[in-house]
């Protein structure tokens, strides 16, 4: 069975080497890099630039110089904070994790955590012969039911003879792990062509690939006829809130539980990627045949993939029972002591904007479910309330999220 596993997104939160600070665009120009610098930064970082490789192709992107930093009273991020993201082209290199590691080691960066990583499997047919397009159609007609992540978003075309679905996603946008299944070859041909992905689908001397011709996107059958395969993708996006993983060894998932950190070591080879994908799909791409008047967990499994040997399982999860409660961070206490006395209203609003961004991107709501960092969240709650108090108008989509967080501590004195 022909299939291709890869990383499609890799972004880390890191700290610059204080001895080299600032590692800005000019720093890299002086070290011989070609740099493409954006005129403006992001909501959190003042600077954003891309480093180009020897062929003038983008290699990786750096966002640095946080607006709210510990160099100012009340700042919340170390001044050396930055985000490093591999360009999508780099993700399809032979060893993307090694490229990132080597770069960070060369320039003295300290890895804090994986901010986001996407793992994808591209294939023409499921391992048991099912056509992905027909599987999606049958799922949307209720033939199958998904076990986890029951929130669905779908994209397709309404035709006279029925609806054609080309993309499904499961899970909430801010979930620790989200799942997508979509027609990748259609996306490449109709939305945004990426020649390096077509090239990655080609085989080698030992193995046939998903395609034979990366220009015409075709493949030769065993009988010699040429056709254009339809390539589908299943993709898992793992966010920064995945602090730990459970490693389940043996066929019983309740035995031999080992706690492991969520690190780059888990993704630095094709074999490890395939193991990780197999583990994720076991939990997050699990379907049942629908049977009327029968509980879902008692319905027959829909077999889609065959991974052998499958004696090792990973389960991404938050570990409230295995994670010690953290002590209040000094930077949060500094904010609490000084924001009313030493900051103007504009500065307070700017600091809170950053914290709101943390809520959206760092999964603060998910972390609250663990019962960790309670004192820090109390301080965060006060700052958010302060932010709301400075607004004459609602703050849009963020309002409900903020209210939910505040409501979690309504039993506490404000």
N, C-alpha and C positions, 0 to 999 in steps of 0.2 A: 504494500500500500504506500503510495507516494504522498508525503506530507512534509511540511517545512515549518520548523519552530524557530522563533526569533524574538528578540527584544524590539519593541516598536517605540518605546519612550523610556529614557533613563535620566532622572534628575535627582541631584543630591543637594542637601544643605551642608555647607562646609564653612570652615574658618580659615582665613588667609594667614600665612606665616607672618607674625608680628614683625619679624626682622626684615621682611621684604615689603611691608605695607607702605604705600598703597599699591596693590596689584591691579592697577587701572589699565586703560587702553594704551596709554603712553608707555607704561612699564613693559608691556608685551611688544610694542614696536621696538623698544630699545633692545629686546631680546630676539629680534629678527622675525617676528611674526607679522603677517599681513592682518590688519584689523579692520573690521567693518563696524563702525560705531553708530549707534542710534542717537539722534539729537535729544531724545527724551528718555527717561527711565520708565519705571513702573510705579504702582501705588506705594510699594514698600521700599524700592531701591532707586537711588538717584541715577545710577549708571547702568547701561546695558550695551554689550558689544559682543561680536562674533569673531572668533579666531578662524582663519582660513588655512587649509593645508597647502602642501607644495603645488597642488594643481588649481589653486585659487577656489577650491570648493569649501563650503562651510564645514568646520570640524566640530566645534562646540560653542555654546553660548554662555556668557557669564553676566550675572546681575549682581551688583555690589553697591556698597556705600548706603546702608539703610538710613532712612530719614530719622527714625527714632532709634538712637544708639546710646550706649552707656557713657559715651563721651560728653553727653549733655545730661544735666540733672533730669531724672525722670525717664530717660531713654530705656528701652526694653531689650534691644539687641546689642551684642558685642559689636564694636565698630568694625571689626574684621569680618563680619558675617557676609555670606554670599551664597548664591545658588549657581550651580554648574549643571548645564543640561547638554547632553550629546545631541548634535543635530540628527535629524531622522536618517539622513544618509549614513552617518557614522554608526548608527544602531545596526545597520545591515553589513557592517564590516565583519571580517572573520572572527575578531575577538573584541567586541565593543567594551566589555568591562575592563579588559586589560588596557585599552586605550585610555579610559578614564583614570584608572589607577596610576598608570605611568605618568600621566600629565600631572595629577595631584601630587605624586611623590616628587616629581622633578621641581615643582615650584612650592613645595612645602605646605600644601593645604592639609588641614585636619578634617577628616570626614566626621560629621555629626550624626547624620542619618540619611537613609534613602527617603527622598521626598515623594517620588512617584516612580513606579516602574510598570510598564505594560508588557505582558507576555502574550504572544499570538501564535496560533497554529493555522497554517494555510493548507487547504486540501481540496480535492475535486470530489471525492466521495467519502462518506463515513466508512469506518473500518469494516462494518458488516454490510456494506453495499448500498446503504440508503443515499438517495439523492438529497443534498442539503436543501435545495429549493422546495422539493416536495415535502420534506420534513417540516420546514417552516410553514408551508401552507396547511399541513395537517394539524400542526400545533395551534395555528390561529383558528382552525375550525373546531378545536376542542378534542382532538383525538388523543393528545398527550397533555399532561399537566406537569408543571415544574415544581420541584420539591422546595427549593429555597429561592429567595429573591423573586417574589411573586409580582412586584411592580414591573409593568411592561411599558416600553415606548416602542412604537413601530413606525416604519417608513416604507411606503410602497406606492403603487399606481393603481387607480381604480379603472378597470377596463370593463367593456360590455359583458365579457364572458367570465368576469370574476376579478378579484383583487390580486395583484402581483406584489408580494412582499420581498423587499431586498435588504432589509435591515431590521434587527430586533435588539433591544437592550433591556437588561434586567437589573434591578437594584436602584436605590436612590442615588442621585448625582453626588451626594456627599458621603455615600457609604464607604467604608474602609476598602471594600472590594466591589467593583462593578463588572458586569459581564456584557459582552456584545457578540452578536453573530451577524455578519453581513457579507454581501457579495463583493469581495475585494477587487476582482478583475473588472467588474462594472465600474467601481469607483475610480480605478486607475484610468480607464478608457474614457469615462464621461465627465469626471470631476477634476482630478489632478493627477496627471501622469507622472510616475516616478520610475524612470528607466532602471535605477539600481534595484528596485524590488523585482522587476521582471528578470533581471540578471541573477538575483539571488534564488529564483525559482528553478534555474537550470540545474541539471544533474552534473555529474562528473564521470570520470572513467569507470568508477566502481558502482555508481548508483544512477538510475534515471531520475529526472526531476519532474516538476509539475508541468514544465513546458520544455520544448526543444529549441524554439526560435524566439529569442527575446525581442526581435524587431517586429515580426508579424504576429507574435503571441500565439503560436500554434504548437501542436504536438503530433507526433506520428504514432499511429496505433501499431499493434503487433502485426497486423495484416498489411501495413504499408500506407494506409490511407491517412490523410492529414486532416486534422480538425482543430478548432479553437476551444480549449477547455474553459469551463466556467469555474473559477477558483473562489472558494468561500473562506472566510476567516472567523475564528473564534478568538476573542481577545479578553483577557483579564487585566484590569487596571487596579494596581495595589497602591493605596495612598499611604501617607506618612504615619498614619495612626496604627499601622501594623507593626507594633513594637517587638513582638515575639512570635514564634511559631511553635506549634506542637509537632513533634516528630513521632509518628506512630509506627512502630516496627512490628512486623508480623501481621497475620490476617485479622487478628482481633485488635480493633482500634482502641480498646480500653486498657491494653497492656503495654508495658515498656514505654511509658511516656517520658520524653526528654524535652526540656525547655531549651530552645536555641534562639539566638539573636537573629533579627532580620537584617542580614548584611549582604554585601556584594558577593561574598563567597558562594551564596546559594545560586548565583546566576552566571558564573564565569566559564561555563562550558555548555555545549549543545546538549550533552547528556543530562546535566543538571537542569537545564531549561525544560527538557522533555519530562523529567521527573516532577518538576514543579508544576508544569501544565497538567500532567496526569493527576496530580494530587488535587489541584484546583478544580478540574472538571468533575472529579468524583463527588465533590461537595456542591459546587456552584453551577454545574451543567448536568444536573441529575433530573431525569424525566421519568414519568410513570405512564403506562397505558391507562387511559381513562376507563373506568368501569362504573356504571351507574349504580348508585346507592351503596357504594363501597368506599371506605376510608382511603385517602390517598396513600398513606403509608403501607396499606395492605394490597395495593394494586401492583401489578407486575412491572418490573423495571423495563425501560426502553433501552436496549443495548445499542450504543453508538460507537464507542471506542474500545479497542483491545490493546492494552498495554501490558507487556510481559517482559521480564517478571515484574509483578506489582506488589512486592512484599513491603515496600517502604512508602509511607504516606506522610504528607505534610498537611497541616491544617492551619491556615492563617487565622489568628484569633487574638483578642485582647485577653490578658491574663491578670485579672483583678486579684485572684487568690495567690498569684505568684509574684506580684509586683509590690514592693514595699512602698508605703505611702511616702511621698516626697516631702521634704522640708520646704517651707516657703522660700522662694528664690529671693535673693537680696534685691534684685532689680525690681521686683514687684513691690517689695516693702519700701523701696526708695520712692517709687511712684506714689504710693499711698501717703507717705509723709510729706512729700513736696508739691504735689500737683496743685493743691489749693493755694499754697503760700508762694511758690516760686515760678508759677507758670501763668501766662496770660490765657485768656479764653481760647484764642486761636491755637495756642500750643497744646492745650488740653484736648481740643477737638482733633488736632492732628494725631496726637498719641492714641486717642481712642479709635480713630480711623484705622490705624495699624492693628489694634487689637481686634476690631471687627473683622479685618482681613484674616487675622489668625483664626477667628471663629469659623470663617468660611473655608479656609484652605487647610487648616491644621486639625479639623475635626474635633473641636473643643467639646461639642455636644456628646460625641462618642466617648471621649475621655471621662466625662462626668459620670457616665454609666458605670465606670470602674470604681468610683468612690475615691479616686486618688487626687492629690493636689488640691484638697478642699480649701485650704486657706488662700492659696493663690487664686482660685476661682472666685472666692469672696471678694478679693481685691479687684479682680477683673470685673465683677458684677458692679462694683461701685463706680468704676471708670465708665462702664457702658451706660449706667444710669445718668452719670454726669453728662455723657455725650448726648443722650436723649434730651436732657434738660436744656441743652444749648440749642436745640433745634426748634424752629418755629413750624417746620413742616415734617411730616413722617419721612423716614429715611428709606422708603421703598421696600424692596424685597427683604432687606435685612431686618426690618422691624420685628417680624414674627419670630425669627430665629433668636433675636436678642431677648425678647419677652419670655421665650421658653426657657432660656438659661437663667434669667432672673427669677422666674417662678420656681425653679428648683430649690431656691434658697429663701423662699418667702417666710420660712419658719425661723430664720436667723434675724437678729437685730440689724437694721441698716445703719 
